[in-house]
Every structure is written in structure tokens, then in C-alpha cells.
Amino acid sequence: MYRKLLSAAILVAFATAPALAATEYFVAQKASDKTCSVATTKPDGKTVMMVGKTSYKTEAEATAAMKAAADCKKK
């Protein structure tokens, strides 16, 4: 009984861990054509550059920062 309960608890913990993980959003700019977008993975710094020095907790915050960034303005 104890082993079944422990196994079930571990299974539930592994299943819910990704859902509980904090999601970060980044403003990214492609090096090739200088277009900006919101990304959920941190830019690598070679093909995609990070605009600014921070990550954002929500996609809306990242989108607002992208619209305000001088690097992302259409020229």
C-alpha cells in the first residue's frame, strides 16, 4: 500500500512539474533580417540576439517591451 501511494505521488509530481515551472518570455531579434519577436527560450546570442537585459513574466509584458524597444522599430 505504501509503495503504491509513494509511486503515485512521484508520478503526479513529475507530471505536474512542467506546468508549475515558471515561464519566461524574451524579446529576441534575428541577426539576419533584424526582425523582433517574443520568444519563450533565451536567445543564443549568435543567430538570435536578446533585446534588453531582462526576461518578462508574461507575454503581454514582453510584447509591450518589444514595441517600446528602439532596436525593434521599423526603419
PyMOL Python script that loads the backbone (N, CA, C, O; Angstrom):
from pymol import cmd

cmd.read_pdbstr("""\
ATOM      1  N   MET A   1       0.825  -1.187   0.000  1.00  0.00           N
ATOM      2  CA  MET A   1       0.000   0.000   0.000  1.00  0.00           C
ATOM      3  C   MET A   1       0.870   1.251   0.000  1.00  0.00           C
ATOM      4  O   MET A   1       0.641   2.179  -0.775  1.00  0.00           O
ATOM      5  N   TYR A   2       1.856   1.266   0.864  1.00  0.00           N
ATOM      6  CA  TYR A   2       2.730   2.422   0.989  1.00  0.00           C
ATOM      7  C   TYR A   2       3.505   2.668  -0.307  1.00  0.00           C
ATOM      8  O   TYR A   2       3.653   3.813  -0.733  1.00  0.00           O
ATOM      9  N   ARG A   3       3.992   1.610  -0.927  1.00  0.00           N
ATOM     10  CA  ARG A   3       4.754   1.752  -2.164  1.00  0.00           C
ATOM     11  C   ARG A   3       3.873   2.273  -3.300  1.00  0.00           C
ATOM     12  O   ARG A   3       4.325   3.085  -4.107  1.00  0.00           O
ATOM     13  N   LYS A   4       2.635   1.820  -3.372  1.00  0.00           N
ATOM     14  CA  LYS A   4       1.720   2.292  -4.403  1.00  0.00           C
ATOM     15  C   LYS A   4       1.435   3.786  -4.226  1.00  0.00           C
ATOM     16  O   LYS A   4       1.405   4.541  -5.198  1.00  0.00           O
ATOM     17  N   LEU A   5       1.231   4.195  -2.992  1.00  0.00           N
ATOM     18  CA  LEU A   5       0.971   5.596  -2.705  1.00  0.00           C
ATOM     19  C   LEU A   5       2.184   6.453  -3.041  1.00  0.00           C
ATOM     20  O   LEU A   5       2.039   7.519  -3.640  1.00  0.00           O
ATOM     21  N   LEU A   6       3.365   6.007  -2.666  1.00  0.00           N
ATOM     22  CA  LEU A   6       4.595   6.730  -2.960  1.00  0.00           C
ATOM     23  C   LEU A   6       4.836   6.807  -4.466  1.00  0.00           C
ATOM     24  O   LEU A   6       5.223   7.856  -4.981  1.00  0.00           O
ATOM     25  N   SER A   7       4.611   5.710  -5.165  1.00  0.00           N
ATOM     26  CA  SER A   7       4.772   5.697  -6.623  1.00  0.00           C
ATOM     27  C   SER A   7       3.798   6.657  -7.296  1.00  0.00           C
ATOM     28  O   SER A   7       4.169   7.373  -8.226  1.00  0.00           O
ATOM     29  N   ALA A   8       2.577   6.671  -6.834  1.00  0.00           N
ATOM     30  CA  ALA A   8       1.571   7.575  -7.398  1.00  0.00           C
ATOM     31  C   ALA A   8       1.947   9.032  -7.140  1.00  0.00           C
ATOM     32  O   ALA A   8       1.782   9.879  -8.019  1.00  0.00           O
ATOM     33  N   ALA A   9       2.443   9.327  -5.959  1.00  0.00           N
ATOM     34  CA  ALA A   9       2.844  10.695  -5.621  1.00  0.00           C
ATOM     35  C   ALA A   9       4.012  11.148  -6.488  1.00  0.00           C
ATOM     36  O   ALA A   9       4.037  12.291  -6.943  1.00  0.00           O
ATOM     37  N   ILE A  10       4.965  10.277  -6.717  1.00  0.00           N
ATOM     38  CA  ILE A  10       6.112  10.619  -7.563  1.00  0.00           C
ATOM     39  C   ILE A  10       5.655  10.841  -9.005  1.00  0.00           C
ATOM     40  O   ILE A  10       6.111  11.775  -9.665  1.00  0.00           O
ATOM     41  N   LEU A  11       4.771  10.001  -9.485  1.00  0.00           N
ATOM     42  CA  LEU A  11       4.247  10.143 -10.838  1.00  0.00           C
ATOM     43  C   LEU A  11       3.508  11.472 -11.005  1.00  0.00           C
ATOM     44  O   LEU A  11       3.683  12.161 -12.010  1.00  0.00           O
ATOM     45  N   VAL A  12       2.698  11.821 -10.038  1.00  0.00           N
ATOM     46  CA  VAL A  12       1.971  13.092 -10.085  1.00  0.00           C
ATOM     47  C   VAL A  12       2.945  14.263 -10.038  1.00  0.00           C
ATOM     48  O   VAL A  12       2.743  15.249 -10.746  1.00  0.00           O
ATOM     49  N   ALA A  13       3.981  14.184  -9.237  1.00  0.00           N
ATOM     50  CA  ALA A  13       4.967  15.256  -9.140  1.00  0.00           C
ATOM     51  C   ALA A  13       5.683  15.469 -10.476  1.00  0.00           C
ATOM     52  O   ALA A  13       5.882  16.607 -10.902  1.00  0.00           O
ATOM     53  N   PHE A  14       6.062  14.387 -11.126  1.00  0.00           N
ATOM     54  CA  PHE A  14       6.729  14.503 -12.423  1.00  0.00           C
ATOM     55  C   PHE A  14       5.789  15.019 -13.508  1.00  0.00           C
ATOM     56  O   PHE A  14       6.219  15.739 -14.410  1.00  0.00           O
ATOM     57  N   ALA A  15       4.537  14.664 -13.427  1.00  0.00           N
ATOM     58  CA  ALA A  15       3.574  15.100 -14.434  1.00  0.00           C
ATOM     59  C   ALA A  15       3.225  16.576 -14.299  1.00  0.00           C
ATOM     60  O   ALA A  15       2.980  17.244 -15.304  1.00  0.00           O
ATOM     61  N   THR A  16       3.198  17.092 -13.082  1.00  0.00           N
ATOM     62  CA  THR A  16       2.807  18.484 -12.877  1.00  0.00           C
ATOM     63  C   THR A  16       3.978  19.448 -12.852  1.00  0.00           C
ATOM     64  O   THR A  16       3.758  20.657 -12.926  1.00  0.00           O
ATOM     65  N   ALA A  17       5.189  18.982 -12.753  1.00  0.00           N
ATOM     66  CA  ALA A  17       6.350  19.866 -12.660  1.00  0.00           C
ATOM     67  C   ALA A  17       6.473  20.813 -13.846  1.00  0.00           C
ATOM     68  O   ALA A  17       6.715  22.000 -13.626  1.00  0.00           O
ATOM     69  N   PRO A  18       6.320  20.364 -15.089  1.00  0.00           N
ATOM     70  CA  PRO A  18       6.432  21.321 -16.200  1.00  0.00           C
ATOM     71  C   PRO A  18       5.341  22.389 -16.177  1.00  0.00           C
ATOM     72  O   PRO A  18       5.586  23.527 -16.577  1.00  0.00           O
ATOM     73  N   ALA A  19       4.172  22.045 -15.726  1.00  0.00           N
ATOM     74  CA  ALA A  19       3.088  23.016 -15.668  1.00  0.00           C
ATOM     75  C   ALA A  19       3.340  24.071 -14.601  1.00  0.00           C
ATOM     76  O   ALA A  19       2.902  25.214 -14.735  1.00  0.00           O
ATOM     77  N   LEU A  20       4.029  23.696 -13.565  1.00  0.00           N
ATOM     78  CA  LEU A  20       4.304  24.634 -12.480  1.00  0.00           C
ATOM     79  C   LEU A  20       5.578  25.432 -12.705  1.00  0.00           C
ATOM     80  O   LEU A  20       5.838  26.390 -11.978  1.00  0.00           O
ATOM     81  N   ALA A  21       6.363  25.061 -13.682  1.00  0.00           N
ATOM     82  CA  ALA A  21       7.615  25.759 -13.952  1.00  0.00           C
ATOM     83  C   ALA A  21       7.326  27.185 -14.410  1.00  0.00           C
ATOM     84  O   ALA A  21       6.375  27.432 -15.152  1.00  0.00           O
ATOM     85  N   ALA A  22       8.140  28.093 -13.968  1.00  0.00           N
ATOM     86  CA  ALA A  22       7.963  29.494 -14.333  1.00  0.00           C
ATOM     87  C   ALA A  22       8.339  29.678 -15.799  1.00  0.00           C
ATOM     88  O   ALA A  22       9.421  29.282 -16.231  1.00  0.00           O
ATOM     89  N   THR A  23       7.433  30.283 -16.550  1.00  0.00           N
ATOM     90  CA  THR A  23       7.691  30.555 -17.948  1.00  0.00           C
ATOM     91  C   THR A  23       8.241  31.961 -18.070  1.00  0.00           C
ATOM     92  O   THR A  23       7.707  32.901 -17.481  1.00  0.00           O
ATOM     93  N   GLU A  24       9.304  32.099 -18.833  1.00  0.00           N
ATOM     94  CA  GLU A  24       9.896  33.404 -19.076  1.00  0.00           C
ATOM     95  C   GLU A  24       9.734  33.741 -20.547  1.00  0.00           C
ATOM     96  O   GLU A  24       9.748  32.857 -21.404  1.00  0.00           O
ATOM     97  N   TYR A  25       9.581  35.013 -20.827  1.00  0.00           N
ATOM     98  CA  TYR A  25       9.463  35.498 -22.189  1.00  0.00           C
ATOM     99  C   TYR A  25      10.608  36.462 -22.449  1.00  0.00           C
ATOM    100  O   TYR A  25      10.997  37.235 -21.573  1.00  0.00           O
ATOM    101  N   PHE A  26      11.138  36.410 -23.649  1.00  0.00           N
ATOM    102  CA  PHE A  26      12.258  37.241 -24.040  1.00  0.00           C
ATOM    103  C   PHE A  26      11.912  37.990 -25.320  1.00  0.00           C
ATOM    104  O   PHE A  26      11.150  37.497 -26.151  1.00  0.00           O
ATOM    105  N   VAL A  27      12.480  39.190 -25.474  1.00  0.00           N
ATOM    106  CA  VAL A  27      12.366  39.903 -26.733  1.00  0.00           C
ATOM    107  C   VAL A  27      13.611  39.540 -27.527  1.00  0.00           C
ATOM    108  O   VAL A  27      14.734  39.801 -27.096  1.00  0.00           O
ATOM    109  N   ALA A  28      13.400  38.934 -28.692  1.00  0.00           N
ATOM    110  CA  ALA A  28      14.504  38.431 -29.498  1.00  0.00           C
ATOM    111  C   ALA A  28      14.519  39.116 -30.856  1.00  0.00           C
ATOM    112  O   ALA A  28      13.476  39.458 -31.414  1.00  0.00           O
ATOM    113  N   GLN A  29      15.739  39.310 -31.379  1.00  0.00           N
ATOM    114  CA  GLN A  29      15.905  39.916 -32.688  1.00  0.00           C
ATOM    115  C   GLN A  29      16.791  39.022 -33.544  1.00  0.00           C
ATOM    116  O   GLN A  29      17.897  38.668 -33.138  1.00  0.00           O
ATOM    117  N   LYS A  30      16.308  38.657 -34.727  1.00  0.00           N
ATOM    118  CA  LYS A  30      17.097  37.832 -35.643  1.00  0.00           C
ATOM    119  C   LYS A  30      18.274  38.651 -36.158  1.00  0.00           C
ATOM    120  O   LYS A  30      18.112  39.821 -36.505  1.00  0.00           O
ATOM    121  N   ALA A  31      19.438  38.052 -36.209  1.00  0.00           N
ATOM    122  CA  ALA A  31      20.627  38.741 -36.690  1.00  0.00           C
ATOM    123  C   ALA A  31      20.570  38.957 -38.198  1.00  0.00           C
ATOM    124  O   ALA A  31      21.129  39.930 -38.704  1.00  0.00           O
ATOM    125  N   SER A  32      19.906  38.069 -38.914  1.00  0.00           N
ATOM    126  CA  SER A  32      19.898  38.145 -40.377  1.00  0.00           C
ATOM    127  C   SER A  32      19.064  39.301 -40.921  1.00  0.00           C
ATOM    128  O   SER A  32      19.537  40.059 -41.767  1.00  0.00           O
ATOM    129  N   ASP A  33      17.833  39.443 -40.445  1.00  0.00           N
ATOM    130  CA  ASP A  33      16.968  40.484 -41.003  1.00  0.00           C
ATOM    131  C   ASP A  33      16.486  41.511 -39.977  1.00  0.00           C
ATOM    132  O   ASP A  33      15.667  42.370 -40.304  1.00  0.00           O
ATOM    133  N   LYS A  34      16.974  41.434 -38.763  1.00  0.00           N
ATOM    134  CA  LYS A  34      16.688  42.402 -37.691  1.00  0.00           C
ATOM    135  C   LYS A  34      15.223  42.484 -37.305  1.00  0.00           C
ATOM    136  O   LYS A  34      14.781  43.523 -36.815  1.00  0.00           O
ATOM    137  N   THR A  35      14.448  41.412 -37.513  1.00  0.00           N
ATOM    138  CA  THR A  35      13.053  41.403 -37.077  1.00  0.00           C
ATOM    139  C   THR A  35      12.979  40.942 -35.627  1.00  0.00           C
ATOM    140  O   THR A  35      13.745  40.082 -35.193  1.00  0.00           O
ATOM    141  N   CYS A  36      12.056  41.520 -34.898  1.00  0.00           N
ATOM    142  CA  CYS A  36      11.901  41.203 -33.479  1.00  0.00           C
ATOM    143  C   CYS A  36      10.685  40.314 -33.264  1.00  0.00           C
ATOM    144  O   CYS A  36       9.722  40.348 -34.031  1.00  0.00           O
ATOM    145  N   SER A  37      10.754  39.520 -32.204  1.00  0.00           N
ATOM    146  CA  SER A  37       9.637  38.666 -31.824  1.00  0.00           C
ATOM    147  C   SER A  37       9.753  38.342 -30.340  1.00  0.00           C
ATOM    148  O   SER A  37      10.785  38.585 -29.713  1.00  0.00           O
ATOM    149  N   VAL A  38       8.681  37.792 -29.795  1.00  0.00           N
ATOM    150  CA  VAL A  38       8.669  37.339 -28.409  1.00  0.00           C
ATOM    151  C   VAL A  38       8.971  35.844 -28.413  1.00  0.00           C
ATOM    152  O   VAL A  38       8.344  35.079 -29.146  1.00  0.00           O
ATOM    153  N   ALA A  39       9.940  35.430 -27.586  1.00  0.00           N
ATOM    154  CA  ALA A  39      10.348  34.030 -27.550  1.00  0.00           C
ATOM    155  C   ALA A  39      10.244  33.492 -26.128  1.00  0.00           C
ATOM    156  O   ALA A  39      10.358  34.241 -25.158  1.00  0.00           O
ATOM    157  N   THR A  40      10.027  32.185 -26.017  1.00  0.00           N
ATOM    158  CA  THR A  40       9.970  31.554 -24.701  1.00  0.00           C
ATOM    159  C   THR A  40      11.303  30.926 -24.318  1.00  0.00           C
ATOM    160  O   THR A  40      11.479  30.490 -23.180  1.00  0.00           O
ATOM    161  N   THR A  41      12.236  30.876 -25.256  1.00  0.00           N
ATOM    162  CA  THR A  41      13.578  30.374 -24.961  1.00  0.00           C
ATOM    163  C   THR A  41      14.562  31.528 -25.061  1.00  0.00           C
ATOM    164  O   THR A  41      14.388  32.437 -25.873  1.00  0.00           O
ATOM    165  N   LYS A  42      15.575  31.485 -24.246  1.00  0.00           N
ATOM    166  CA  LYS A  42      16.558  32.562 -24.237  1.00  0.00           C
ATOM    167  C   LYS A  42      17.342  32.548 -25.548  1.00  0.00           C
ATOM    168  O   LYS A  42      17.836  31.499 -25.961  1.00  0.00           O
ATOM    169  N   PRO A  43      17.461  33.705 -26.205  1.00  0.00           N
ATOM    170  CA  PRO A  43      18.210  33.772 -27.457  1.00  0.00           C
ATOM    171  C   PRO A  43      19.663  33.330 -27.271  1.00  0.00           C
ATOM    172  O   PRO A  43      20.256  33.527 -26.210  1.00  0.00           O
ATOM    173  N   ASP A  44      20.228  32.725 -28.330  1.00  0.00           N
ATOM    174  CA  ASP A  44      21.570  32.164 -28.242  1.00  0.00           C
ATOM    175  C   ASP A  44      22.682  33.197 -28.368  1.00  0.00           C
ATOM    176  O   ASP A  44      23.821  32.906 -28.005  1.00  0.00           O
ATOM    177  N   GLY A  45      22.392  34.382 -28.867  1.00  0.00           N
ATOM    178  CA  GLY A  45      23.402  35.424 -28.986  1.00  0.00           C
ATOM    179  C   GLY A  45      24.184  35.368 -30.286  1.00  0.00           C
ATOM    180  O   GLY A  45      25.039  36.224 -30.515  1.00  0.00           O
ATOM    181  N   LYS A  46      23.926  34.406 -31.135  1.00  0.00           N
ATOM    182  CA  LYS A  46      24.628  34.289 -32.421  1.00  0.00           C
ATOM    183  C   LYS A  46      23.667  34.551 -33.571  1.00  0.00           C
ATOM    184  O   LYS A  46      23.836  35.520 -34.311  1.00  0.00           O
ATOM    185  N   THR A  47      22.669  33.703 -33.727  1.00  0.00           N
ATOM    186  CA  THR A  47      21.693  33.901 -34.799  1.00  0.00           C
ATOM    187  C   THR A  47      20.505  34.731 -34.332  1.00  0.00           C
ATOM    188  O   THR A  47      19.845  35.393 -35.133  1.00  0.00           O
ATOM    189  N   VAL A  48      20.239  34.691 -33.041  1.00  0.00           N
ATOM    190  CA  VAL A  48      19.148  35.472 -32.449  1.00  0.00           C
ATOM    191  C   VAL A  48      19.703  36.210 -31.243  1.00  0.00           C
ATOM    192  O   VAL A  48      20.286  35.605 -30.343  1.00  0.00           O
ATOM    193  N   MET A  49      19.516  37.524 -31.233  1.00  0.00           N
ATOM    194  CA  MET A  49      20.035  38.370 -30.147  1.00  0.00           C
ATOM    195  C   MET A  49      18.909  38.749 -29.188  1.00  0.00           C
ATOM    196  O   MET A  49      17.754  38.899 -29.586  1.00  0.00           O
ATOM    197  N   MET A  50      19.271  38.896 -27.931  1.00  0.00           N
ATOM    198  CA  MET A  50      18.305  39.331 -26.925  1.00  0.00           C
ATOM    199  C   MET A  50      18.263  40.851 -26.919  1.00  0.00           C
ATOM    200  O   MET A  50      19.303  41.506 -26.857  1.00  0.00           O
ATOM    201  N   VAL A  51      17.074  41.404 -26.983  1.00  0.00           N
ATOM    202  CA  VAL A  51      16.896  42.847 -26.910  1.00  0.00           C
ATOM    203  C   VAL A  51      16.644  43.191 -25.445  1.00  0.00           C
ATOM    204  O   VAL A  51      15.694  42.687 -24.847  1.00  0.00           O
ATOM    205  N   GLY A  52      17.468  44.025 -24.875  1.00  0.00           N
ATOM    206  CA  GLY A  52      17.372  44.343 -23.459  1.00  0.00           C
ATOM    207  C   GLY A  52      18.154  43.343 -22.625  1.00  0.00           C
ATOM    208  O   GLY A  52      18.857  42.486 -23.160  1.00  0.00           O
ATOM    209  N   LYS A  53      18.025  43.461 -21.320  1.00  0.00           N
ATOM    210  CA  LYS A  53      18.800  42.609 -20.419  1.00  0.00           C
ATOM    211  C   LYS A  53      17.932  41.792 -19.479  1.00  0.00           C
ATOM    212  O   LYS A  53      18.442  41.180 -18.540  1.00  0.00           O
ATOM    213  N   THR A  54      16.641  41.774 -19.718  1.00  0.00           N
ATOM    214  CA  THR A  54      15.750  41.118 -18.773  1.00  0.00           C
ATOM    215  C   THR A  54      14.779  40.174 -19.466  1.00  0.00           C
ATOM    216  O   THR A  54      14.570  40.246 -20.677  1.00  0.00           O
ATOM    217  N   SER A  55      14.197  39.299 -18.678  1.00  0.00           N
ATOM    218  CA  SER A  55      13.115  38.443 -19.163  1.00  0.00           C
ATOM    219  C   SER A  55      11.819  38.974 -18.554  1.00  0.00           C
ATOM    220  O   SER A  55      11.839  39.766 -17.611  1.00  0.00           O
ATOM    221  N   TYR A  56      10.704  38.530 -19.102  1.00  0.00           N
ATOM    222  CA  TYR A  56       9.402  39.018 -18.664  1.00  0.00           C
ATOM    223  C   TYR A  56       8.542  37.850 -18.208  1.00  0.00           C
ATOM    224  O   TYR A  56       8.666  36.738 -18.722  1.00  0.00           O
ATOM    225  N   LYS A  57       7.673  38.108 -17.244  1.00  0.00           N
ATOM    226  CA  LYS A  57       6.839  37.050 -16.675  1.00  0.00           C
ATOM    227  C   LYS A  57       5.640  36.723 -17.543  1.00  0.00           C
ATOM    228  O   LYS A  57       5.154  35.592 -17.530  1.00  0.00           O
ATOM    229  N   THR A  58       5.156  37.704 -18.301  1.00  0.00           N
ATOM    230  CA  THR A  58       4.001  37.453 -19.152  1.00  0.00           C
ATOM    231  C   THR A  58       4.330  37.829 -20.597  1.00  0.00           C
ATOM    232  O   THR A  58       5.224  38.631 -20.863  1.00  0.00           O
ATOM    233  N   GLU A  59       3.588  37.232 -21.508  1.00  0.00           N
ATOM    234  CA  GLU A  59       3.788  37.532 -22.926  1.00  0.00           C
ATOM    235  C   GLU A  59       3.385  38.974 -23.227  1.00  0.00           C
ATOM    236  O   GLU A  59       3.970  39.613 -24.101  1.00  0.00           O
ATOM    237  N   ALA A  60       2.392  39.485 -22.509  1.00  0.00           N
ATOM    238  CA  ALA A  60       1.948  40.859 -22.719  1.00  0.00           C
ATOM    239  C   ALA A  60       3.046  41.853 -22.347  1.00  0.00           C
ATOM    240  O   ALA A  60       3.240  42.850 -23.041  1.00  0.00           O
ATOM    241  N   GLU A  61       3.760  41.588 -21.261  1.00  0.00           N
ATOM    242  CA  GLU A  61       4.869  42.461 -20.866  1.00  0.00           C
ATOM    243  C   GLU A  61       5.969  42.450 -21.920  1.00  0.00           C
ATOM    244  O   GLU A  61       6.522  43.496 -22.258  1.00  0.00           O
ATOM    245  N   ALA A  62       6.281  41.279 -22.434  1.00  0.00           N
ATOM    246  CA  ALA A  62       7.323  41.158 -23.452  1.00  0.00           C
ATOM    247  C   ALA A  62       6.908  41.855 -24.743  1.00  0.00           C
ATOM    248  O   ALA A  62       7.732  42.497 -25.394  1.00  0.00           O
ATOM    249  N   THR A  63       5.644  41.733 -25.115  1.00  0.00           N
ATOM    250  CA  THR A  63       5.153  42.400 -26.318  1.00  0.00           C
ATOM    251  C   THR A  63       5.218  43.911 -26.171  1.00  0.00           C
ATOM    252  O   THR A  63       5.603  44.613 -27.106  1.00  0.00           O
ATOM    253  N   ALA A  64       4.846  44.412 -25.007  1.00  0.00           N
ATOM    254  CA  ALA A  64       4.926  45.854 -24.755  1.00  0.00           C
ATOM    255  C   ALA A  64       6.375  46.342 -24.800  1.00  0.00           C
ATOM    256  O   ALA A  64       6.656  47.416 -25.334  1.00  0.00           O
ATOM    257  N   ALA A  65       7.281  45.562 -24.246  1.00  0.00           N
ATOM    258  CA  ALA A  65       8.695  45.934 -24.269  1.00  0.00           C
ATOM    259  C   ALA A  65       9.237  45.905 -25.695  1.00  0.00           C
ATOM    260  O   ALA A  65      10.057  46.746 -26.065  1.00  0.00           O
ATOM    261  N   MET A  66       8.784  44.943 -26.495  1.00  0.00           N
ATOM    262  CA  MET A  66       9.223  44.847 -27.885  1.00  0.00           C
ATOM    263  C   MET A  66       8.760  46.077 -28.670  1.00  0.00           C
ATOM    264  O   MET A  66       9.520  46.628 -29.467  1.00  0.00           O
ATOM    265  N   LYS A  67       7.527  46.501 -28.448  1.00  0.00           N
ATOM    266  CA  LYS A  67       7.001  47.659 -29.146  1.00  0.00           C
ATOM    267  C   LYS A  67       7.721  48.947 -28.726  1.00  0.00           C
ATOM    268  O   LYS A  67       7.835  49.883 -29.517  1.00  0.00           O
ATOM    269  N   ALA A  68       8.204  48.991 -27.487  1.00  0.00           N
ATOM    270  CA  ALA A  68       8.882  50.171 -26.981  1.00  0.00           C
ATOM    271  C   ALA A  68      10.374  50.207 -27.283  1.00  0.00           C
ATOM    272  O   ALA A  68      11.000  51.263 -27.192  1.00  0.00           O
ATOM    273  N   ALA A  69      10.949  49.059 -27.642  1.00  0.00           N
ATOM    274  CA  ALA A  69      12.403  48.980 -27.852  1.00  0.00           C
ATOM    275  C   ALA A  69      12.802  49.706 -29.131  1.00  0.00           C
ATOM    276  O   ALA A  69      12.181  49.537 -30.180  1.00  0.00           O
ATOM    277  N   ALA A  70      13.850  50.516 -29.023  1.00  0.00           N
ATOM    278  CA  ALA A  70      14.355  51.245 -30.165  1.00  0.00           C
ATOM    279  C   ALA A  70      14.923  50.306 -31.231  1.00  0.00           C
ATOM    280  O   ALA A  70      14.845  50.608 -32.422  1.00  0.00           O
ATOM    281  N   ASP A  71      15.487  49.185 -30.822  1.00  0.00           N
ATOM    282  CA  ASP A  71      16.059  48.221 -31.762  1.00  0.00           C
ATOM    283  C   ASP A  71      15.001  47.544 -32.608  1.00  0.00           C
ATOM    284  O   ASP A  71      15.309  47.028 -33.682  1.00  0.00           O
ATOM    285  N   CYS A  72      13.766  47.537 -32.148  1.00  0.00           N
ATOM    286  CA  CYS A  72      12.695  46.831 -32.852  1.00  0.00           C
ATOM    287  C   CYS A  72      11.810  47.752 -33.679  1.00  0.00           C
ATOM    288  O   CYS A  72      10.825  47.299 -34.262  1.00  0.00           O
ATOM    289  N   LYS A  73      12.137  49.014 -33.737  1.00  0.00           N
ATOM    290  CA  LYS A  73      11.349  49.953 -34.523  1.00  0.00           C
ATOM    291  C   LYS A  73      11.606  49.727 -36.003  1.00  0.00           C
ATOM    292  O   LYS A  73      12.737  49.464 -36.410  1.00  0.00           O
ATOM    293  N   LYS A  74      10.564  49.829 -36.800  1.00  0.00           N
ATOM    294  CA  LYS A  74      10.706  49.719 -38.257  1.00  0.00           C
ATOM    295  C   LYS A  74      11.456  50.951 -38.756  1.00  0.00           C
ATOM    296  O   LYS A  74      11.187  52.079 -38.344  1.00  0.00           O
ATOM    297  N   LYS A  75      12.388  50.702 -39.638  1.00  0.00           N
ATOM    298  CA  LYS A  75      13.191  51.836 -40.156  1.00  0.00           C
ATOM    299  C   LYS A  75      12.810  52.173 -41.559  1.00  0.00           C
ATOM    300  O   LYS A  75      13.377  53.092 -42.149  1.00  0.00           O
TER     301      LYS A  75
END
""", "prot")
cmd.dss("prot")
cmd.show_as("cartoon", "prot")
cmd.util.cbc("prot")
cmd.orient("prot")
